[in-house]
Amino acid sequence: MPKINPRNERIKREYFEFLRQADQKAETTVRSIERALIRFEEHTGFADFASFNRSQAIDFRASVAKTGVGSKSLRKATVLTTLKVIQRFLRWLSLQPSMRSHIREVDIAYLNMSEKDVRAAGASPTRAFPTLEQLKHVLSTIPATNQIEKRDRAVFALLMLTGIRDNAAASLRLRHVDLQRQVIIQDPKTVRTKNSKLIESVLLPLGEEVEWAFTEWIGLLKDQLGYGPDDPVFPQTRTRIDTELGPVADGLKPEVWSSAAPIRELFRRAFRRAGLPHFSPHRVRHSIVEYAYRSCRTPEEFKAFSQNLGHASITTTLASYGTIPLSRQRELIRSASQNRDETEKLDRILALIEGGRA
């Protein structure tokens, strides 16, 4: 079986260029699309894209639904995403002059999942996330006896204070931190924000111990290490070779982390040290939305929280992070009838008072 089809490769290069330059897709997105197309080619035996037909579509749809590791099949959401990627590619291909007579929209439609499966792909049970009390406990257990530990503690604190995404936090520089205004400026020109958006996040009032973990670190960078505006907020760990132990940590070097992997690892260590189940950095954003639910009294206040997370619309916050935890859902539903009883009692008392005055 061939491992490559030269004509297909030329077409894919053109498509990837279109995605980058015209469709403004990020490189990570292009790479995920490339993997989906390779999966499709492997299924067809690297047949020419021009040979696409409804039989290929039906067979591939059935095949990708069964693909997985061992006896486990892919999640329906993954299957749906894969099929949508192939459909978008084929629709683009059908617009190319040399392919218009080969790729038919009616055949592409055979890649659609059933309505039932589409609904199942979008459904998911409530995912757990840490409470702010748990996050504060974890923060309190992070040691701060040296620069590396203080940096890690400051990372954890900043994610609590802003809900900043881990990849953006990993690429922050000191000029993005304005402690006088209590603002973190996620400038997409240098900060790796989602969709390259400018996000200005105000530090949440979570208590002195949380704020101090971050502000003390900023002071250490400026006053003790002499870091300037273009230096990283969270510098990399410097290593040296020990003759007996091999590579060991040896302070910091003023270079920005190239990815969010170190932050995800320090989260794993921190939750393990605190004796709590592990939560990823992204779950902190859910914790902040729950905090907003409990704190906000007006739509304007909730909009401020939504904006702090980098969302242009409250709808995004509610759809992506707005699921109320099952425990809180139960609490609200059970207390609703109690509140109604209390309201009715108050109404009766007021009616008696008004009657007495009359």
C-alpha positions in Angstrom: 0.0 0.0 0.0 1.4 3.4 -0.9 2.4 5.8 1.9 1.9 9.0 -0.2 0.1 10.3 -3.2 2.1 13.1 -4.9 -1.0 14.8 -6.4 -2.7 14.7 -3.1 0.3 16.2 -1.4 0.3 19.1 -3.8 -3.4 19.7 -3.2 -2.9 19.5 0.6 -0.1 22.1 0.4 -2.3 24.5 -1.4 -5.1 23.9 1.1 -2.8 24.4 4.1 -1.6 27.6 2.6 -5.2 28.7 2.1 -5.9 27.9 5.8 -2.9 29.9 7.0 -3.1 32.9 4.7 -6.8 33.3 3.8 -8.7 31.5 6.5 -6.2 32.8 9.2 -6.0 29.5 11.0 -3.4 28.9 13.7 -0.6 26.5 13.0 -1.8 24.1 15.7 -5.2 24.0 13.9 -3.6 23.3 10.5 -1.6 20.4 12.1 -4.8 18.9 13.5 -6.5 19.2 10.0 -3.5 17.6 8.5 -3.8 14.6 10.8 -7.5 14.2 9.9 -6.7 14.2 6.2 -4.0 11.6 6.6 -6.5 9.4 8.4 -8.9 9.8 5.4 -6.1 9.0 3.0 -5.0 5.9 4.9 -8.6 4.7 4.8 -8.8 5.1 1.0 -5.4 3.6 0.4 -4.1 7.1 -0.6 -6.5 7.1 -3.6 -6.5 10.3 -5.6 -8.8 12.9 -4.0 -10.5 13.3 -7.4 -11.9 9.7 -7.0 -14.0 10.7 -4.0 -17.5 9.4 -4.1 -20.4 8.5 -1.8 -19.1 4.9 -1.2 -15.9 6.3 0.2 -17.9 8.7 2.3 -20.1 6.0 3.8 -17.2 3.6 4.4 -15.0 6.3 6.0 -17.8 7.5 8.3 -18.4 3.9 9.5 -14.6 3.3 9.8 -13.8 6.4 11.8 -16.6 5.7 14.3 -14.9 2.3 15.1 -11.4 3.6 15.2 -9.8 3.6 18.6 -7.3 2.0 21.0 -8.0 -1.6 21.7 -11.7 -2.2 22.1 -12.5 1.5 22.8 -13.9 3.5 19.9 -13.3 7.2 19.4 -15.6 9.6 21.3 -18.5 10.8 19.2 -17.2 14.4 19.5 -13.9 13.4 18.0 -15.7 11.5 15.2 -17.9 14.6 14.4 -14.9 16.9 14.4 -13.0 14.6 12.0 -15.9 14.3 9.6 -16.5 18.1 9.6 -12.8 18.7 8.8 -13.0 16.3 5.8 -16.2 17.9 4.6 -14.7 21.4 4.7 -11.7 20.2 2.8 -13.8 18.5 0.1 -16.0 21.6 -0.3 -12.9 23.7 -0.8 -11.6 21.2 -3.2 -14.9 21.2 -5.2 -14.4 24.9 -5.9 -11.0 24.4 -7.5 -11.3 24.5 -11.4 -9.6 21.1 -11.9 -11.9 19.4 -9.4 -15.4 20.8 -10.0 -16.4 17.9 -12.2 -15.1 15.3 -9.7 -16.3 16.4 -6.2 -20.1 16.5 -5.8 -21.8 18.2 -2.8 -24.3 15.3 -2.7 -21.5 12.8 -2.0 -20.0 15.1 0.6 -23.3 15.0 2.5 -22.8 11.3 3.1 -20.2 12.2 5.6 -22.9 13.6 7.9 -23.5 11.8 11.2 -27.1 11.0 12.2 -28.9 13.7 14.2 -28.9 11.4 17.2 -25.1 11.0 17.1 -24.6 14.7 16.6 -26.6 15.4 19.7 -24.7 12.8 21.6 -21.4 14.3 20.4 -22.3 17.7 21.9 -23.5 16.2 25.2 -21.3 15.7 28.2 -21.8 15.2 31.9 -20.8 18.0 34.3 -17.0 18.1 34.7 -15.7 18.7 38.1 -13.6 21.7 39.0 -11.9 22.9 42.2 -13.6 25.3 44.5 -11.8 28.5 45.4 -11.3 27.2 48.9 -9.6 24.1 47.5 -7.4 26.3 45.3 -6.4 28.5 48.3 -5.5 25.3 50.2 -3.3 24.1 47.3 -1.6 27.5 47.1 -0.9 27.4 50.8 0.9 24.1 50.5 3.2 25.2 47.7 6.7 25.8 49.3 8.5 29.1 48.7 12.0 28.5 50.0 13.8 29.4 46.8 13.3 31.3 43.5 11.9 28.3 41.6 9.3 27.5 44.3 8.3 31.2 44.5 7.9 31.3 40.8 5.6 28.2 40.8 3.5 29.7 43.6 3.2 32.9 41.7 2.0 31.1 38.6 -0.7 29.3 40.6 -1.8 32.5 42.2 -2.0 34.4 38.9 -4.3 31.8 37.4 -6.5 32.1 40.4 -6.5 35.9 40.3 -7.3 36.2 36.6 -8.3 32.9 35.0 -5.6 33.5 32.4 -5.0 30.6 30.1 -1.8 28.6 30.8 -0.2 29.3 27.5 -0.8 33.0 27.8 0.6 33.0 31.4 3.7 31.1 30.1 4.5 33.9 27.6 3.8 37.0 29.8 6.5 39.6 30.2 6.9 42.2 33.0 5.6 45.0 30.8 2.2 43.2 30.7 1.8 43.5 34.5 0.4 46.7 35.9 0.2 46.3 39.6 -0.8 49.9 40.2 -4.0 49.4 38.2 -4.2 45.7 39.3 -4.4 44.7 35.6 -2.7 42.0 33.5 -2.5 43.1 29.8 -2.5 40.1 27.5 -1.1 41.7 24.4 -1.4 39.3 21.5 1.7 40.8 19.8 3.8 38.9 22.3 1.5 36.9 24.6 0.1 33.6 23.3 -3.6 34.4 23.7 -6.4 32.3 22.2 -7.3 33.6 18.7 -4.7 36.4 19.2 -7.1 38.5 21.2 -6.2 41.5 23.4 -7.4 40.6 26.9 -7.1 43.0 29.9 -7.7 41.1 33.1 -8.3 42.8 36.5 -7.0 40.9 39.5 -9.8 39.3 41.5 -10.2 40.2 45.2 -9.4 36.7 46.5 -7.5 37.7 49.7 -4.1 39.0 50.7 -2.5 35.6 50.7 -3.3 35.0 47.1 -2.4 38.5 45.9 0.8 38.5 47.9 2.0 35.3 46.3 2.0 37.1 43.0 3.0 40.6 43.9 5.9 39.5 46.0 7.2 37.6 43.0 7.0 40.6 40.7 8.9 42.6 43.3 11.6 39.9 43.5 12.0 39.9 39.8 12.4 43.7 39.6 14.3 44.4 42.8 16.5 41.3 43.4 17.0 39.9 39.9 17.0 43.2 38.0 14.5 42.0 35.4 13.2 44.7 33.0 10.0 45.2 31.0 10.9 42.7 28.2 11.9 39.9 30.6 9.5 37.0 31.4 7.2 37.0 34.4 7.8 33.3 34.7 11.4 32.5 33.6 12.6 29.1 32.7 14.4 26.8 35.1 18.2 26.8 34.6 19.8 23.4 34.8 23.3 22.1 35.4 24.9 18.7 35.2 25.7 17.1 38.5 28.4 14.4 38.3 26.2 12.0 40.4 22.6 13.1 39.8 22.8 14.3 36.2 20.7 17.4 35.2 19.5 19.3 38.3 17.7 22.6 38.7 20.0 25.5 39.3 18.0 28.7 39.6 16.3 30.7 36.8 17.2 32.0 33.3 15.4 35.0 31.8 13.8 33.2 28.9 10.0 32.7 28.3 8.6 29.2 28.5 8.0 27.9 24.9 4.8 26.1 25.9 2.4 25.7 28.8 3.8 22.2 29.7 5.7 23.4 32.8 2.6 25.1 34.2 0.5 21.9 33.7 3.2 19.9 35.4 3.4 22.2 38.4 -0.4 21.9 38.8 0.0 18.2 38.9 2.7 18.5 41.6 0.7 21.0 43.6 -2.5 19.1 43.8 -0.7 15.9 44.6 1.2 17.6 47.4 -2.1 19.0 48.8 -3.7 15.6 48.8 -6.4 16.6 46.3 -7.5 15.2 43.0 -5.7 16.7 40.1 -7.3 19.6 38.1 -5.8 21.1 35.0 -5.0 24.9 34.8 -8.0 25.4 32.5 -10.4 24.2 35.2 -9.6 27.3 37.3 -11.6 29.3 34.7 -14.6 27.3 35.7 -13.9 28.0 39.4 -13.9 31.7 38.6 -17.3 31.5 36.8 -18.8 29.8 39.8 -17.3 32.6 42.0 -19.0 35.1 39.6 -22.4 33.3 40.0 -22.2 33.6 43.7 -20.8 37.2 43.7 -22.5 39.1 40.9 -25.7 41.0 41.6 -26.3 42.6 38.2 -25.8 41.6 34.6 -23.1 44.4 34.3 -21.1 42.7 37.0 -21.3 39.3 35.3 -20.3 41.0 32.0 -17.2 42.3 33.8 -16.2 38.7 34.8 -16.9 37.5 31.3 -14.7 40.2 29.8 -12.0 39.4 32.3 -11.8 35.9 30.9 -11.4 37.2 27.4 -15.0 36.5 26.2 -16.6 39.0 23.8 -20.1 37.8 24.9 -21.6 36.6 28.1 -23.2 33.8 26.0 -19.7 32.4 25.5 -19.1 32.3 29.3 -22.4 30.7 30.0 -22.1 28.1 27.2 -18.5 27.1 27.9 -18.1 27.6 31.6 -21.6 28.3 32.9 -22.7 24.8 33.9 -23.7 24.8 37.5 -22.0 21.9 39.5 -24.4 19.1 40.3 -24.0 19.8 44.1 -24.9 23.5 43.6 -27.7 22.6 41.3 -29.2 20.3 44.0 -28.7 23.1 46.6 -30.5 25.7 44.5 -33.4 23.5 43.5 -34.0 22.3 47.1 -33.7 25.8 48.5 -36.1 27.2 45.9 -39.2 25.7 47.6 -37.9 26.7 51.1 -37.5 30.3 49.8 -41.0 30.2 48.4 -42.4 29.1 51.8 -40.5 31.9 53.5 -41.8 34.4 51.0 -45.4 33.2 51.6 -45.0 33.5 55.3 -43.7 37.0 55.0 -46.6 37.9 52.7 -49.1 36.6 55.3 -47.4 38.6 58.1 -47.5 41.8 56.0 -51.1 41.2 55.2 -51.9 40.8 59.0 -50.0 44.1 59.7 -51.8 45.9 57.0 -55.2 44.5 58.3 -54.4 45.7 61.8 -53.7 49.2 60.6 -56.9 49.3 58.8 
